[in-house]
Amino acid sequence: MRDHPVIEQVEGTGYPNLADQPAHSGTDYFGDEILEGDEIVIDGEEMILKNNLEDYLSDVYGLEFTTAK
């Protein structure tokens, strides 16, 4: 009887090396994890993931984003 493929992999190569994971650089304004290599924006002491910038500008500065008509 064979073991599950994951068990065979762990027995053959050991557990995955957590050191290979990207370095954690903290969290942004919204609590999202920032990993090494992520694009961020810094506003004073606040770090914001670039993908969250529009939400941050709306929350903090009250800016409104819309489409021109």
Secondary structure in CASP SS format (residue, H / E / C, confidence):
PFRMAT SS
TARGET T0000
AUTHOR 0000-0000-0000
METHOD secondary structure of the structure
MODEL  1
M C 1.00
R C 1.00
D C 1.00
H C 1.00
P H 1.00
V H 1.00
I H 1.00
E H 1.00
Q H 1.00
V H 1.00
E H 1.00
G H 1.00
T H 1.00
G C 1.00
Y C 1.00
P C 1.00
N C 1.00
L H 1.00
A H 1.00
D H 1.00
Q C 1.00
P C 1.00
A C 1.00
H E 1.00
S E 1.00
G E 1.00
T E 1.00
D C 1.00
Y C 1.00
F C 1.00
G C 1.00
D C 1.00
E E 1.00
I E 1.00
L E 1.00
E C 1.00
G C 1.00
D C 1.00
E C 1.00
I E 1.00
V E 1.00
I E 1.00
D E 1.00
G C 1.00
E C 1.00
E E 1.00
M E 1.00
I E 1.00
L E 1.00
K H 1.00
N H 1.00
N H 1.00
L H 1.00
E H 1.00
D H 1.00
Y H 1.00
L H 1.00
S H 1.00
D H 1.00
V H 1.00
Y H 1.00
G C 1.00
L C 1.00
E C 1.00
F C 1.00
T C 1.00
T C 1.00
A C 1.00
K C 1.00
END
